Amino acid sequence: MSNQSQQISNSLVPEYIRSLQTYQAGKPIDELAREKGLTKISKLASNENPLGPSPFAIREMTNGLWDLHMYPDMHAYRLKTSLSKMYDLKLENIILGNGSEGIMAYIARAFLQPGLEVLTSENTFIGFYILAQSVGASVKQVSLTSDYRFDVKKMAEAITEKTKVIYIANPNNPTGTYITKDEFDYLMKYVPEHVLVILDEAYFEFAKQFDDYPDSMDYRYDNVITLRTFSKAYGLSGIRVGYGFGHQDLISNLTKVKLPFEPNLIAQLGAVGALKDTPHLQRTLENNMIQYSRCVDYLEKNDFVPIKSVTNFITIKTGSTEASDFLFDSLLNKGVIIRPLKVNRMPEFIRISLGTPEEMDHFFEAMDLVLPEYNKKFGRVK
Ligand SMILES: Cc1ncc(COP(=O)(O)O)c(C=O)c1O
C-alpha cells in the first residue's frame, strides 16, 4: 500500500478497528495432511463433537436442499417451537443466530458503544472481547481464582458506572471449570438492573449433570441472557446455529439489530433434526465421559495435572510457552492437532478436545513417542 492510500485508510477506519487482530484459524486438515505427508489426522482442537452430526439432522438438511431457491423462515418457527417445548418457554423469549457468537454480535450492536465497558475474566473465550472492541467498547478483565474459575467476588467489586455487559462463560473455555449456584447468586446481588449479564453456556449439555451447576433456565432475571449452541454437543459447528433465552423485551430489542434470515434455511433444519435425536446426544455424552477419564488417567500417569473440567476438553499446564509449543509442534508432526492457548493468555497451558476412542488412542500413542524428549528437554524426571 502506498503512503497516500495508507493515510486514507487511517482516516477512514476507526482506531478501535485498526487495532484489532485478524482472526487466525487453524490449518485445514487437508492442508496439514498434504504438508506433512500424513494419512491419519486427529483434530482435538476445537471442542467439536467427534461423533459427527446426528443422522436426523442430516436427513432434515438433505430434504431442505430442494427449497434452496427460497428465503428461510425469518421467524424460524419450527426451530423456535422445538426449543420452546424443550425448555418450556414462549417463542418471544428465544432468539437465534449464526452460532452463539452470532447472537453475541447482536448484543454488542444493541448494547455497546465507545465509553461503555464489558466486564469479564482473563483466560476465557475471546469471541465476545473482540466483538465488544469492534464497536469501540472497552473490556475489563479480572483474574481467575487459583483453581481457574471465574472469580465472582472480584467481578462484583469491579462493576462500575461504565459497566454495561458482564460476560461469563459457564463452563469456561479454555479451563473447563464453572461457577456454582451459590456463586451466581452472590454475583447477581451486586449486578445493577441496567447491566446485562451474558451466561454463555456453550458446554451446558456436558455440565448440567453437576448438582451445583446453575442451569440458567431455573432463573428468571430480566437482565440475564443465556446463550447456547448446536456447535458442541449437537455436532453442528459447520452450519452455525446458536440460541439465546431472555426476557421478551430484551429479545425483541435484540431482534431489531439481527440480520433477518439468520440462521439460514439449512441451519434451521439441521438444528430441528438434532433436537429430535436424543440417543445421539446420549451417545455423545457417554463417549465424552469415557474419554474424559481415559485422558485424565493418561495425563496423570505422565505427571501432568489436568484442570478438573466439566466439558468436552481438558487443559493442562506445561509450565512454559516453550513446553507448550514443543508439545503442539511435536504432536502436529504425528498428526494430532491440539490447541495452544496463547490467545487466551495462557501460553504455559495446552488444551485437548476429547475425541473418539480411536482419536484418543492416536493422541496417547503420539504422546508416548513425544514424551521422552519432552521430559528430557524440560527437566521432567520420570
Ligand atoms: C465458551 C464458548 N462460547 C461460544 C463459542 C462459539 O460457539 P458458536 O459456534 O455457537 O458460535 C465457543 C466455541 O468454541 C465457546 O467455547
The ligand as an SDF file (V2000), in Angstrom:
LIG
                    3D

 16 16  0  0  0  0  0  0  0  0999 V2000
  -17.4670  -20.5900   25.5520 C   0  0  0  0  0  0  0  0  0  0  0  0
  -17.7960  -20.5590   24.0940 C   0  0  0  0  0  0  0  0  0  0  0  0
  -18.7780  -19.7610   23.6780 N   0  0  0  0  0  0  0  0  0  0  0  0
  -19.1170  -19.6880   22.3840 C   0  0  0  0  0  0  0  0  0  0  0  0
  -18.4510  -20.4240   21.4260 C   0  0  0  0  0  0  0  0  0  0  0  0
  -18.8460  -20.2590   19.9920 C   0  0  0  0  0  0  0  0  0  0  0  0
  -19.9020  -21.0680   19.7050 O   0  0  0  0  0  0  0  0  0  0  0  0
  -20.7110  -20.9630   18.3430 P   0  0  0  0  0  0  0  0  0  0  0  0
  -20.1310  -21.9720   17.4280 O   0  0  0  0  0  0  0  0  0  0  0  0
  -22.1120  -21.2650   18.7470 O   0  0  0  0  0  0  0  0  0  0  0  0
  -20.5890  -19.5690   17.8170 O   0  0  0  0  0  0  0  0  0  0  0  0
  -17.4200  -21.2660   21.8000 C   0  0  0  0  0  0  0  0  0  0  0  0
  -16.6880  -22.0320   20.7950 C   0  0  0  0  0  0  0  0  0  0  0  0
  -15.6420  -22.5520   20.9800 O   0  0  0  0  0  0  0  0  0  0  0  0
  -17.0930  -21.3280   23.1780 C   0  0  0  0  0  0  0  0  0  0  0  0
  -16.0970  -22.1110   23.5970 O   0  0  0  0  0  0  0  0  0  0  0  0
  1  2  1  0
  2  3  1  0
  2 15  2  0
  3  4  2  0
  4  5  1  0
  5  6  1  0
  5 12  2  0
  6  7  1  0
  7  8  1  0
  8  9  2  0
  8 10  1  0
  8 11  1  0
 12 13  1  0
 12 15  1  0
 13 14  2  0
 15 16  1  0
M  END
$$$$
